[in-house]
Amino acid sequence: MTIAEAQQQIDQWITSVGVRYFSELTNTAMLMEEVGEVARIMARRYGDQSFKESDKQIDLADEMADVLFVLICLANQTGVDLTSALQNNLAKKTIRDAGRHRNNPKL
């Protein structure tokens, strides 16, 4: 699935199953909530915190998909073409960081 296809499929899902988009502000809050859930898993799986027994079965991929879903909702609501946005962002990073990472002794 391409990014454009994902944007289209999510829009179709929202208008058929979800009835309508939540407001942009609500979706922004939901995005922060979903990112927090990913952070929680990462802190426990790869960091120093331990899982609670009830959290051991949480699926990282599913939580990441939740982040992507809400981000795509926000892109659809605000008229952002994520394919173009990502291409432009990679071009910016390529120019900006051409030698930066190679010359970083910490890497």
GUSERO-741912 format. One line per 10 residues: their letters; for each residue x, y, z of N, C-alpha, C. Coordinates in Angstrom, 1 decimal, decimal comma. Atoms other than C-alpha are relative to their C-alpha. Last residue first. Layout:
N
a	X:Y:Z:X:Y:Z:X:Y:Z ~ ... $
// end
This chain:
107
lkpnnrhrga	0,6:1,1:0,8:28,1:7,6:15,5:1,1:-0,9:-0,4 ~ 0,9:0,8:-0,9:29,4:9,7:18,4:-0,6:-1,1:-0,8 ~ -0,8:1,1:-0,7:32,3:10,9:16,2:-0,8:-0,8:0,9 ~ 0,4:0,0:-1,5:29,8:12,8:14,0:0,8:-1,1:0,7 ~ -1,1:-0,7:-0,7:31,5:13,5:10,6:-0,3:0,0:1,5 ~ -1,3:0,7:0,3:29,4:10,9:8,7:1,1:0,6:0,9 ~ -0,1:1,3:-0,7:26,3:12,2:10,4:1,3:-0,7:-0,2 ~ 0,1:-0,1:-1,4:26,8:15,8:9,4:0,1:-1,3:0,8 ~ -1,2:0,5:-0,6:28,1:15,3:5,9:-0,1:-0,1:1,6 ~ -0,9:0,7:0,9:25,0:15,4:3,8:1,3:-0,5:0,7 $
dritkkalnn	-0,8:0,9:-0,8:22,8:16,4:6,8:1,0:-0,8:-0,9 ~ -0,4:-0,5:-1,3:21,1:19,5:5,4:1,0:-0,9:0,7 ~ -0,9:-1,1:0,2:21,0:18,4:1,8:0,6:0,5:1,3 ~ -1,1:0,4:0,8:19,7:14,9:2,5:1,0:1,2:-0,2 ~ -0,9:0,6:-0,9:17,4:16,2:5,3:1,3:-0,4:-0,8 ~ -0,5:-1,0:-1,0:15,7:18,6:3,0:1,1:-0,6:0,9 ~ -0,9:-0,9:0,8:15,3:16,0:0,2:0,6:1,0:0,9 ~ -1,3:0,7:0,3:13,9:13,6:2,8:1,0:0,8:-0,8 ~ -0,7:0,1:-1,3:11,4:16,2:4,0:1,3:-0,8:-0,2 ~ -0,6:-1,3:-0,2:10,3:17,0:0,4:0,8:0,0:1,3 $
qlastldvgt	-1,1:-0,2:1,0:9,7:13,3:-0,3:0,7:1,3:0,2 ~ -1,1:0,9:-0,3:7,8:12,9:3,0:1,2:0,2:-1,0 ~ -0,6:-0,5:-1,3:5,6:15,9:2,4:1,2:-0,8:0,3 ~ -0,8:-1,2:0,3:4,9:14,9:-1,2:0,7:0,5:1,2 ~ -1,0:0,5:0,9:3,7:11,4:-0,1:1,0:1,2:-0,4 ~ -1,2:0,5:-0,7:2,0:12,9:2,9:1,0:-0,6:-0,9 ~ -0,3:1,2:0,8:-0,3:15,1:0,8:1,3:-0,6:0,6 ~ -1,4:0,3:0,2:-1,5:17,5:3,5:0,1:-1,3:-0,8 ~ -0,4:-0,1:1,4:-5,0:18,8:3,2:1,4:-0,2:-0,3 ~ -0,7:-1,2:0,3:-5,6:19,5:6,8:0,5:0,2:-1,4 $
qnalcilvfl	0,8:-1,2:-0,4:-8,2:16,9:7,5:0,6:1,3:-0,4 ~ 1,2:-0,1:0,8:-6,4:14,3:5,4:-0,8:1,2:0,4 ~ -0,4:-0,4:1,3:-3,1:14,9:7,1:-1,2:0,2:-0,9 ~ -0,3:-1,5:0,0:-4,8:14,8:10,5:0,5:0,5:-1,3 ~ 1,3:-0,7:-0,2:-6,4:11,4:9,7:0,3:1,5:0,0 ~ 0,6:-0,1:1,3:-3,0:10,2:8,4:-1,4:0,7:0,1 ~ -0,8:-1,0:0,8:-1,4:11,1:11,7:-0,6:0,1:-1,4 ~ 0,5:-1,3:-0,4:-4,3:9,2:13,5:0,8:1,1:-0,7 ~ 1,4:-0,3:0,3:-3,7:6,1:11,5:-0,4:1,4:0,4 ~ 0,1:-0,3:1,5:0,1:6,3:11,7:-1,4:0,3:-0,4 $
vdamedaldi	-0,6:-1,3:0,3:0,0:6,5:15,5:-0,1:0,4:-1,4 ~ 1,0:-1,0:-0,5:-2,5:3,6:15,7:0,6:1,4:-0,2 ~ 1,1:-0,2:1,0:-0,2:1,6:13,4:-1,0:1,0:0,5 ~ -0,6:-0,9:1,1:2,7:2,2:15,8:-1,1:0,2:-1,1 ~ -0,1:-1,4:-0,5:0,5:0,8:18,6:0,6:0,9:-1,0 ~ 1,4:-0,5:0,0:-0,4:-2,3:16,5:0,0:1,4:0,5 ~ 0,4:-0,3:1,4:3,3:-2,9:15,7:-1,4:0,6:0,0 ~ -0,6:-1,2:0,5:4,2:-2,6:19,4:-0,4:0,4:-1,4 ~ -0,6:0,2:1,3:1,7:-5,2:20,5:0,5:1,3:-0,5 ~ 0,3:-1,2:0,9:0,8:-5,1:24,2:0,9:-0,2:-1,3 $
qkdsekfsqd	0,5:0,5:1,3:1,0:-8,7:25,7:-0,3:1,2:-1,0 ~ -0,9:0,9:0,7:3,2:-7,8:28,6:-0,4:-0,4:-1,4 ~ -0,5:-0,7:1,2:1,1:-4,8:29,8:0,9:-0,9:-0,9 ~ 1,1:-0,3:0,9:-1,1:-6,6:32,3:0,4:0,6:-1,3 ~ 0,5:1,2:0,5:1,9:-8,1:34,1:-1,1:0,2:-1,1 ~ 1,0:0,6:-1,0:3,4:-4,7:34,5:-0,5:-1,3:-0,7 ~ 1,4:0,1:0,4:6,4:-4,3:32,2:-0,8:-0,4:1,3 ~ 0,5:1,3:0,2:9,8:-3,2:33,5:-1,5:0,0:-0,3 ~ 1,2:0,3:-0,8:11,5:0,1:33,1:-0,4:-1,4:-0,3 ~ -0,2:0,6:-1,3:15,1:0,3:32,0:-1,2:-0,3:0,8 $
gyrramirav	-0,6:-0,8:-1,0:14,8:0,8:28,3:0,1:-0,7:1,3 ~ -1,4:-0,3:0,4:14,3:-1,5:25,3:0,7:0,9:1,1 ~ -0,6:1,1:0,8:11,0:-3,3:26,1:1,5:0,3:-0,2 ~ 0,0:1,3:-0,8:9,8:-1,1:29,0:0,7:-1,1:-0,8 ~ -0,6:-0,1:-1,3:10,7:2,3:27,7:0,1:-1,3:0,7 ~ -1,5:-0,1:0,3:9,8:1,3:24,1:0,8:0,1:1,3 ~ -0,5:1,3:0,3:6,3:0,1:25,3:1,6:0,1:-0,2 ~ 0,1:0,8:-1,2:5,7:3,4:27,1:0,5:-1,4:-0,3 ~ -1,1:-0,3:-0,9:6,9:5,4:24,2:0,1:-0,9:1,2 ~ -1,2:0,6:0,7:4,5:3,6:21,8:1,2:0,3:1,0 $
egveemlmat	0,1:1,5:-0,2:1,7:4,4:24,3:1,1:-0,7:-0,7 ~ -0,3:0,4:-1,4:2,8:8,0:24,5:-0,1:-1,5:0,2 ~ -1,4:-0,1:-0,1:2,7:8,3:20,7:0,5:-0,4:1,4 ~ -0,5:1,2:0,7:-0,9:7,1:20,8:1,5:0,0:0,0 ~ 0,3:1,2:-0,8:-1,8:9,7:23,4:0,6:-1,3:-0,6 ~ -0,9:-0,1:-1,2:-0,1:12,5:21,5:-0,2:-1,2:0,9 ~ -1,3:0,4:0,6:-2,0:11,4:18,3:1,1:0,0:1,2 ~ -0,1:1,5:0,1:-5,2:11,4:20,3:1,3:-0,4:-0,5 ~ -0,1:0,6:-1,4:-4,6:15,0:21,4:0,1:-1,5:-0,1 ~ -1,4:-0,3:-0,5:-3,9:16,0:17,8:0,2:-0,6:1,4 $
ntlesfyrvg	-0,9:1,0:0,6:-7,1:14,1:16,7:1,5:0,3:0,4 ~ 0,2:1,3:-0,6:-9,1:16,1:19,2:0,9:-1,0:-0,5 ~ -0,6:-0,1:-1,3:-7,6:19,4:18,0:-0,2:-1,4:0,7 ~ -1,4:0,1:0,1:-8,3:18,4:14,4:0,7:0,1:1,4 ~ -0,6:-1,4:0,3:-11,9:17,7:15,2:1,5:-0,2:-0,1 ~ 0,0:-0,8:-1,2:-12,9:14,0:15,0:0,6:1,4:-0,3 ~ -1,3:-0,2:-0,8:-13,4:12,8:11,5:-0,3:0,7:1,3 ~ -0,7:-1,2:0,4:-16,8:11,6:10,4:1,3:0,1:0,8 ~ 1,0:-1,0:0,2:-19,1:8,5:10,5:0,6:1,3:-0,5 ~ -0,3:-1,0:-1,1:-16,2:6,2:11,7:-1,0:1,2:0,0 $
vstiwqdiqq	0,1:0,7:-1,3:-17,4:3,3:9,6:0,0:1,0:1,1 ~ 0,9:1,1:0,0:-18,2:4,9:6,2:-0,2:-0,7:1,4 ~ 1,3:-0,4:0,5:-16,7:8,3:6,2:-1,0:-1,1:0,0 ~ 0,5:-1,1:-0,9:-13,7:7,4:8,4:-1,4:0,3:-0,4 ~ 0,4:0,6:-1,3:-13,1:4,2:6,5:-0,7:1,0:0,9 ~ 1,2:0,8:0,3:-13,1:6,0:3,1:-0,5:-0,7:1,3 ~ 1,1:-0,9:0,2:-10,7:8,6:4,5:-1,3:-0,8:-0,3 ~ 0,4:-0,5:-1,4:-8,5:5,8:5,9:-1,1:1,0:-0,2 ~ 0,7:1,1:-0,7:-8,4:4,1:2,5:-0,5:0,5:1,4 ~ 1,3:0,2:0,7:-7,5:7,3:0,6:-0,8:-1,1:0,8 $
qaeaitm	0,8:-1,2:-0,3:-4,7:8,3:3,0:-1,4:-0,2:-0,6 ~ 0,4:0,0:-1,4:-3,4:4,7:2,9:-0,9:1,2:0,3 ~ 1,0:1,0:-0,2:-3,5:4,7:-0,9:-0,5:-0,1:1,4 ~ 1,2:-0,6:0,6:-1,5:7,9:-1,0:-1,2:-0,9:0,2 ~ 0,5:-1,0:-1,0:1,0:6,4:1,4:-1,3:0,6:-0,5 ~ -0,8:-1,2:0,0:1,4:3,4:-0,9:-0,6:1,0:1,1 ~ 0,9:-1,2:0,0:0,0:0,0:0,0:0,9:1,2:0,0 $
// end
